[in-house]
Structures are given as C-alpha cells and as structure tokens.
Amino acid sequence: MNILIALLLFSSADSSITQAEVEDTFIVSVKKRLIDEYRTCTGDSVNIRPDSLVRWKKNMTARTETPEYKKILEEFISHNGMASGAYPCEVLAWHRDRLQYLKTGEEAVVKKLISTLDNTVDSIRVFRELEANPPSPLDFEGIPFGLSKKVFALIFNKKFSFPLQDKNSVLSAEHVYLKGTPFLIRFHFSDKGRYYKYEIEGYSFHGDSLNSIVRPQATLLRQLMEEKIGPPARIERIGYFDIKSETISPYVKWEKETHSVTVGLGLEKNRYYTRATVVCK
C-alpha cells in the first residue's frame, strides 16, 4: 500500500475524510506493520525507539535487495507458493532451516555409509581372525584365543551386555555372573596385541568369610574348568597359613600341551579371594 492507494481507498469510503487524516491513518498502519515485523523477526516485545526501528528496517531492506535474497525468495515461492504473507526474515529463516536440514540429511547418509563400511570391514576382519584361530575347550564363552584386541571386543560386545574396560594390555568386565556368582574377568593381550590369557577372579572378603564364601567360589571355578577339560590330577588342601599375600596358592592345576590352568586362593590387604587363570601357550 502507498499513499496514493490509501487516499483512493479512504476517499471512496468517506469523502469527508481529509488528506491529512488519510496520511495519519496510513502512517499508523505502516508503523503497526513495521512493529509487528520487528517483533516477529527478533522476538523482542519491548517498545523500541522509532529511530532504532527505522534503522533495523533499513538493514533488513538492504538484505532483501541483494541478488542472494532474490534467489532465496524464488526458492521459497517454488516450495511454498506466493510469499506475500511472509516477512523477509521468515523467508531467510526458512532458507537457513532448509540448508540445515539438507546438511543434516547428508551427514546422516554419510554416517550411515561409514557405519556400513565399518561393519563390513569389521565382519571381514572377524571372519578372517576366527578362521585363523580355531576354538578350544578352554575358550571363555566360545571366544577363541589368538584374536586381536579389536576383534575380541567386537565379538564380546555382541555376546554380552556388560561393558569392557580397556586398560592397555587388559580388557576387563565386572560383575559377570557365572552360575549365579559375580566375578571380575580379565582378558590379557600379548605385546603383539593377541589374546592369550584370561582370569576369573572372585571379589575379596575378610578372613571370617574364607571358608563360607571364598572356598566355595574356588570350588565353583574348579567345577567350571572340569566341565571344559575334565578333572585335575590332584586337588591340594590349602590351609589358612598356606595363603600368602600378593600371590596365588594353587588349589588345582592342569598342564596341557596347549593350555595351562590354575585355580587358587589369594590374599591382598588382609582380604581373601579366589582366581582361575587360563593361559594359551
């Protein structure tokens, strides 16, 4: 709307309205629309000074007169129809959001492709390592010795929900329940990064729990190993004073051509525990 149109409208509606009144009404209308546009674009509901309002509008108008905005407006119209009801800032915001959407979509596609590629590479790597490292009766839950740390972790995480903690040459998992009893499991890797040993360790207890908790756990670990490789040649009787600090006193041992297995009792900081160790030679 310009002053001439406003004059024609008002003059046709009421011939008694003067030109000054028409101009005043038009100015009020323009000012109201300008304030509405400012508040829509900025979110600022505080009354703004007229000179600041005019300065803001000039900056916005300068942006709409650029070739870039004209292209954006054409794109907006092609997607949404005529833009007569939209403020320039809304057109610009639509363009910004659309670019962000497209960027996010492209990033999602790229991430998916990378993920698929990684999964494919991982699958090939797992297959090759499993093929090169045949299973043995003493494997922990069917995961063979000789795997690289990465492949071991991939297989472990597929089989179990509890997390692995990475401590350089050792991957460990806490509160792994074996026959209803929680244990700490440590998987050891050689200097060449190959899995060669695991330990199943019970949690430690004070001396008054040695016979009631720790020894039964040692028996449980012995039974687990027996299920894998049969009974040991002998079972040692470990007395209270046979359990030494910072070491493992063997309770049962197996020495096979390919593996060494020990289940014993240990003492650390006046607390007793049991541990089974399986080493692939």
N, C-alpha and C positions, 0 to 999 in steps of 0.2 A: 504494500500500500504506500502511495506517495501523497503529497499534499493535494495535488490536483484531483486524484481519485477520492480522497477524503472530502474535498469540497463538493464534488458532484454528488456523493452519497448523502452528505448532510443537507445539501441544498434541495435535493429531490425529496428528502424525508420531511424537512420542515423549512420552508422558505424564510421563516422568521429568525433562523439561527444565523448569526453574523459570522464573517470570515474569521475573526479573532477567536470566537468560541470554537469554530471548527478546528482551527490550528491548535488551540489549547487542548481540545479533546484528542487530537491526533498525537500530540506530544505526550500526553498522559498514557495513551495506548502504546506508543513506541517504548516509553520508559518502562512500562509494566512488562512488556515482552522482553526487553533487554535484561531486566532484573530476574525474570523467570529463567532466561537462558543462562545467566551468570550462576544462579543457584543450582540449576540442573547440571551445569558443567563442573562446578567447583565443589558443590555440596555445602557451600558457605551460606548459612541462613541469617547471618548478621547483616544489618544495614550497612551498605557500602557507600562511601562518599561518591558523589556524582563524577568527580574528576577521575577517581580510580576506576569507576565503572566504564567510563569512556575510554580510558587507556587500555583496559582489559579487552574491550570490544575491538579497538583498533588492532591490537596484536592478533586477535582471532581472525579478523578480516584479512589481515596481511597473509595469514596462513592459507586462507581459502582462495587467495588469488594466485597461488603458486601452481605450476604445471603438475606437481606431485599430487596436490589435493584434487585437481580436476580428474586425474586418473583414478584416484581413490573413490571419488564421487560416482564416476561412471561404473566402477566395480560394485559399489554399494547399490546403485539403481538396478544393475543387471541381476543382482541377487534378491533384492527386496522391493523392487518397484520404485516408483517416484519417491524422492526424498523431501518433498515439500513440507512434511510434518516433522522432520528431524533437524535438530540443531547441528551445525558443523562439528562441534565437539563430539556429538554422538556418532557421526559418520567416522570421525577419526578413531574413536574408541572401538567401534565395530571393526575397523581395519586392523587395529592393534590386536584385538582379541582373536581375529581370524588368523593373523600371522602366527600368533602364539599357539593356536590350535593346530595349525598346519605343522609348525615346528615340533610340537609335542607328538603329533601323529608320526612324523618322520622319525623322531628319536625312538619312539616305541617300536617302529618297524625295524630300525637299525639294531636296537637292543635285542629284539626277538631273533633277528638273523644271527647276531653274535652268539646269543644263547644257544640257538640251534646248532651253530657251528661248533661251539664249545662242547655241547652234548655229544655231537657226532664224533669229535676228536677224542673226547673222554671215553666214549663207548669203544672206539677202536683201540685206544690205549689199554683199557681194562681187558678187552678180549685178548690182546696180544700178551699181556703180562700173565693172565690166568692160563693161557696156553703154554707159556714158558715155565710156569711154576705149578706143577701138579699138586693136588691135595694130599694130605697125610692124615692119619687118625688123630694126631695131636693138634690139629688146627683149632684155633679158637672160633667156635661157631661157623666152621666151614670156610674161614678166610685163610688161604694158604700162606706159608712163609715165602719170603723172597720178593714180595711186592715192593714197589716204590712207595714212599710215604703218601704221595698224592693219590695213587690208585687205591691204596689201603683205606685212606679216609673216604674216598668216593664209595667204596663197597660198604664200609662200616656205616656210613650215614644213610645208605639205602636200607640196611638191615635193621638199624636201631634208631630210636628217637632221642636218646640222651646224647649230649654234645661231647665232642672230643676237645681236650685241652692240649694245645701244642706247646711243648717245652723242648725246643730244639730237636734232639735225637729221640725224644719220647713223646708219644701221644697217650693221654690218659683219660679215663672215664670214671666218674664217681658214682657211687650208689647203683651199681649194676647188680641186679638180684639174680642169684643162682640158687635154685631150689629154695626160694623164699628168704635167702640171707643176702644182705647187701655187702658188696665187695668193691674195692678200688682195683681197677685194671690198668696196667701199664703195658704199652706196646713199644718195644725198643727197636731202633734202626741203627744199622752199622755206619761206619764212616763213609761208605759208598751209598748210603741212603736206602738200604734194603732192610726189610722187616725180618728179624731173626730171633726175637725172644719176646715172651710175654710173661707178666707176673700177675697173679691174682692174690690180692692182699686183703686180709680182714682188718676191720677197724680195731684200734688198740683199747685195752681195758686195764684197770688196776689189778693187782695181784689176787685180790679176793674173787675175781671172775675168771682166773686162769682155767680152773677145772670145769666151771659151769658154762662158760661161753667159748673161750679161746680153743681149748682142746676139742670140743665138738665141731668147731669150724674147721680145724685141721683134719678131723675125720671126714667131714663132708668133702673137703678138697681131695683127700686121698681117694674117696669113692668116685669122684668125678674123673680122676685120672685112671682109675681102674676100669671105668667104663670105656675108656679110649684105648688102653694098651694092656689091660689085664692086671692081675695082682702083682705087687712088688716081690722081690726075692725075700725080703725080710722087713719087719716093722720094728723100729727102735723104740725103746722105752725112755722117754725124755723126762728126767726128774726136774724138780724145781730149780736145783742149783746147776743143772746142765744148760740152762737157757742163759746165754751170755749177751751182754749189751752190744749193740751195733753189729750184730751178726745173726745168722740163721742156723739154728741147731737142727740138723736133718732128722725128720721123723720117718720118712720113707724116701727111697731113691730108685730111679730106673735109669739104667745106662743102655741106650740102644745104639745101633750103628749110625742112625741119622739124628737122634734126639737125646737130650739129657733132661730128666725131670726130677725135681726135688720138691717135697712138701715138708715144711719145718716150722719151728716156733722161734719168735724173735722177741727182743726186749729193747725198748728205746724210751728214755726218760721215765723209767720206772713203770712203763706200761707195756703189756704183753699183746702180741698179735701173732697171726699165722700167715704164711705166704707159700704159694705154689709158684715155682719157676719152671718154665718150659723153654729150652734152648734148642734151636735148629743148628746142627753142627755144619 
